[in-house]
Amino acid sequence: MEDVLTKVFHEMPAEQVFFRIGGVLYPSYDVIVSIHKVLVSVYQGVEDEIRVAEPLHVANIEFAIKAAQYMGVDGSQEAIIRAKAACLLERLCTAHGFYDGNKRTAYVTFILFLMINGCAVHISMSDYLRHVQLLKRVSSRKSGSKQSVQEILHWLDSQKLVFGKFSE
């Protein structure tokens, strides 16, 4: 997983990588597409390869970002970030912005979102493989499902996430 994130960082567009709204950093559309393209190269030639790099529904990807931005959440900064991360993961999984690889793209974007917002995340590819069942359940539901967001938040509660480890 760290190799994928390193590759993503190196291949990100130079401009408008992240933007800040209300104290929260969000990945841009270009970042999410870059993540997807990196995943296409990583999974090329394997059994579960991602075949198409270009987005299928641009508006769905942009909507996923907007849904996280405008999600009303009260509480601490950590609670806000966790809720918005859950929303972003859920929307990217269910929006089907790409032909295939939506869950993997959503997962890496989710990890990146947590990291850029000050959360030390240590999740290996083997951790990811254990989380695939959660991603499959989420992606099988209707977009915007409160049940899915709650399930992701419950899953986040079980993870060992440390906030405040990174400085700007």
Secondary structure, DSSP 8 states (H G I E B T S, - for coil): -HHHHHHHHHHS-SSSSEEEETTEEEE-HHHHHHHHHHHHHHTTTSTT-----SBS-HHHHHHHHHHHHH----S-HHHHHHHHHHHHHHHHHHH--BSS-HHHHHHHHHHHHHHHTTEE----HHHHHHHHHHHHHHHHS-TT-HHHHHHHHHHHHHS--EES----
